[in-house]
Amino acid sequence: MSATNGAIRRKRRRFFRREDLALYIMALPTVVFLLMFCYAPMFGLIMAFQDFKVTSGFFGSKFVGLANFKYLFTTTDAWIITRNTVCYNLVFIVVNTLVAVVMALMLSELTCRGLAKTLQTIYMLPYFLSWTVVAIVVSAFLDREYGLVNKIIQAMGGKGKTDWYKAKEIWPPLLVFVHAWKGVGYNTVLYLAVISGISQDYYEAAVLDGATKFQQARYITLPHLRFVISISLIMAMGGIFRGDFGLFYSVTKDSGRLYPVTDVIDTYIYRGLKTLGNVGMSTAAGFYQSLVGFLVLLGANWVVTKIDPESAMF
């Protein structure tokens, strides 16, 4: 019995060590934040299965089962919003990753540190802009009366009165470009941080062996980046069923003519919530997106595990 108690005490000491007390205290604010704003609100998922009424509360509202989920799957627009959400996110993941890696490789080759830092700052600035500001910038180019694009067309002898917020054909590539312009800088700096940690001995040995810059990037830099790239891709796949609300709502000015190519699950549910005031439907949509995203994340991590176990998240 005493031997068993001794083993338990040793196990407790292994998990709670006095010398780690400072670390526990430092972690406490984050743990409290997660409990209050990430885990406690999960109780609200019960609204996804209720005809929720504010006056009745959680326990007084009528239970309706899966009725709230039918809104997403029975509507005639279900295929369009699902297609747009998934396809846009797939293109965002591929384009942003490729552009960020290429930019990081080019910046890492600059010999002038001042120029490199300046370019990093320029690339990073759009990341801190809100989508409302980005929408104003896009409008400055595409506005029918005062937009720069129409002004240039007029200067070249054209009509220059095109309403670009009704031209569906330009928006898919434009949204991809705007999303990359705003978000690529963050990933570029992330990859640059990894590249700066690679030992120069590898590159010096490669130069002695006659390796070109392309060969150095292929056989030294990219293999060192594979872990960070894999983690970024896995995390991005977890949000594949979530549309960037600011991008698809603010930048497009919620133009009804653009819905076939810009409407995603998040914007569709938002308009439905404004029209119907159905909180349960909105909760059901969020729960559906989170659940599917979690399953996709597990699937992506499983695929990476089979290809390169060292690059997987868990």
N, C-alpha and C positions, 0 to 999 in steps of 0.2 A: 504493500500500500504506500509506504513512504517513497519507494522507488518511482511509483506512478506519479505521486504528487511532485516529486523532484523533476520528472520529465515535463509535467505541465508547466511548472514554474520556468523551466529553461525555455520552453516554447513561447511563453508569454514574454520573457526577456528578449527573445529573438524579434518579436513584433513591436514591442514598446521599449525602446532603449532610451535611457536618460540623456545620452549624448545627442540624440536626435530631437530633443524637445524643441529646440529653436526652429527646426525644419517643420515640425508639426504646427507651431504657432504661425509660421509664415504661410503655410498651406491653409490655415483655418478660414481666412476671408474668402478664398476661392471655393472651398467646400461649402461654406454657408451660402454663397451666391448660387452655386449649382443646386443646392437643396431648395432654395427659395424660388428661383426663377426657371429652373429646368425640370426638377422632379415633382415639386408640389403642384404645379399647374397640370400635371398629367391626370390629376383627379377630374379635371374638366372634360376629359375624353368621354365621360358619361353622357355629355350633351349630344354626342354623335348618334346616340341610340334613343334620344328623347325628342318629343315635341316641346322643346325648352321654352318656358315662360319665365321671365324675370320675376314676376310676382309670386310664382309658385316655387322657384328655386330648384336646386338639384333634386331634392327628394320629393317634391310635389309635382314635378312635370311628368306628363304622360310618357310611358315607355312605348316606342314605336318600332323597335327592332332595327331592321336594315332599311327602313323606308327612306331615311335621309340619303343613303348611298345611291338610291335609284336615280336621284337627280343627275348624277354624273354619267350614268350608263344608259339611261333611257332617252336622254335628249338627242335631238338630231345632230347637234354639234359635237357630240362626244368624240367621234373619230377625228374631227378637224383639230380640236384643242389638244387631244392626246398626241396626234401626229406632229403638230407644231412644237409642243413642249419637248418631246423626245428628240426630234430631228435637230432642232436648234441647239439643244444642249450637247448633242453628239458633235455637231460642227464646232461649237464653242470650245469643247474640250480639245479636239484635234488641232484647230487653228491656233488657239492660244498657247498650247504646249509647244507646237513646232516653232512659232514665232518667238516665244520666250527663250527657247533653247538656242536658236540661231542668234538672237540679239545678245544673249549672255556670252556665247562663243566669240562674237565679234568684239564686244566690249573688253573681254579678257585679253584680247590680243593688242589692245591699244597700249602703246608705250608711254604716252603722256597721261600721268595719273590725274592731273587737273581736268583734262578733257573728258576722261572716263567718268570722273565724279560728276561733272556737269551734265553729261548725257544721262547718267543714272537718275539724277534729280529731275531732268526734263521728262524722262520716261515714266517716273514715279508719280509726278504731280496729278495726272488725270485720275489716278486711283482714289485720291482724296476728295474728288468732286462728287457732289450728290447728283442723282439722276435728274433732278430738277434743273440744275445748272447745265448738265449735258444736253437736256432737252432744249434749253434756251440757245446753246451753241449750235445745235442742229437746225433749229428754227432760223437762226441768222443766215444759214446757207440756203434753206429750202423754202422760206416764206414766199408766198405768191407775189406780194407787192414789193417787199424790200429785201428779199433774199439775194445773197451773193450769186447764186447759180443763175437765177433769172436775169440778174443784171449783166452777167457775162454773156448770156445768150442774146440779150438785147444789143449789147455792144458789138456782137458778131453778126448782127443783122437778123436775128431770129425774133420770134414773137415775145418770148420771155415772160409769159403769163401762165405758165404751167402750175397747176396746183399739185405739188409733189405729195401731199398728204392724201391724195386719192389715186396715185399711181402705184398700184400693187407690185408691179414688176421690179421696182428699184429697192423695195424694202428688205427682202431677205438678205441680199449681199450687204446692204447698208447697215442692218442691225448687227451682222457678223463683224463688220468693220468697226462700228462704234463700240461694241462689247470688247473687242480686242484692244482698241485704242485706250479704253479705260482700265482694263485689267491686266494687260500683258506686262506692264512695268513692274508690278508686284512680284510676279513669277520670275521675271528677269533678275531682279535683285536677289531673290531667293537662290536661284541657280548660280549667280555670281559668287554668293557667299560660299557655296560648296566648292566652286572652282578655285577660289582663293585659298582653300584649305588643302588642295592637292599639292603634294611635295614636288618641288622643282626638280628633284633628282630624276623623276620619270621623264621629264621633258629634255633634260640635259642628256640623258642616255639615248633618247630617241633621236636627238639632233646628231649625236656621234654616229648613230647607225644610219644616218641619211634620211630620216623620216621627214616628210613634208608637213606643213601645217594641217592639211586635211587628214593625213594619217595620224598625227598627234591627237586631233580631235576625235577621230574614230576609235582609236585603240587605247587612249588614256583618259581624255576628258569625259566622253559619253559613258564609258563603263562606271566611272565614279559618280555620274549623275543618275544612274539608273534607279537607285534606291529612292531618292527624292522624287523623281519623275513618277515612279510606281505609286508611291504614297499619294501624290497629288492626283493621279488619275483615279485611284480607288476612292478617295474622298469626293472627287467630282462626280463619279458614277453614283454615289449615294444621293445626290441631288438631281438626278436626271429627270425626275418627274416634277421638279419644281421650276417654274419659270421665274425669271428675274422681273418682278413686278414693276420696278421703276423703269426698266428698259422698255418693256412691252406696253406700258400704260402711259408713262410721261413722255417718252421720246416720240411715240407715235401720236400723241395728243388724243388718244382713245378714239381715233377716227374709225367710224363704222365701215367705211369703204375698204379699210385695210384688214378687217377681221379675218377673212379667209387665210391671210398669210402672217398675221401678227397675234391672233388671239391664242392665248395659252390657258392652262387650267386655272392659274392664279387670277388672271384678269377676268375670266369668265365667272368664277365664283364670286369675285368682288362685285361685279355688276348684278349678279343674282342676289347677293346679300343686300345691296342697296335697294333693289326692286322689291324683293319679297320679305326682307327683314328676317330671314330664317337663319338663326344662329346655329341650329342643329345641323343644317346642311353644310354650312361653312366648316364646322368642326369635323364633320364626316369627311369632307374633302381633304382637310389637313391631316387627318388620321390616315386616310388612304395613301396620300403622298408620302408620309413618313414611313409607313409600313412597307410600301413597295420600294422606296429608296433604301431602306435597311436591308431588304432581301437582295436588291441589286448590288449593294455594297458587299454583302457576304459572298455573292456569286463572283464579283470582280476579284475579291481577295482570294477566293478559292482558285480561280484561273491563274492568278499571279503565283500562287503557291505551287501550282503544278509546273509552271514555266521556270520560275526562279524563286525558290523558297526564301532566300535571304532578303528579297525585296518586298515581301508581303507585310501587311500591318500586324497580323497575329497568326 
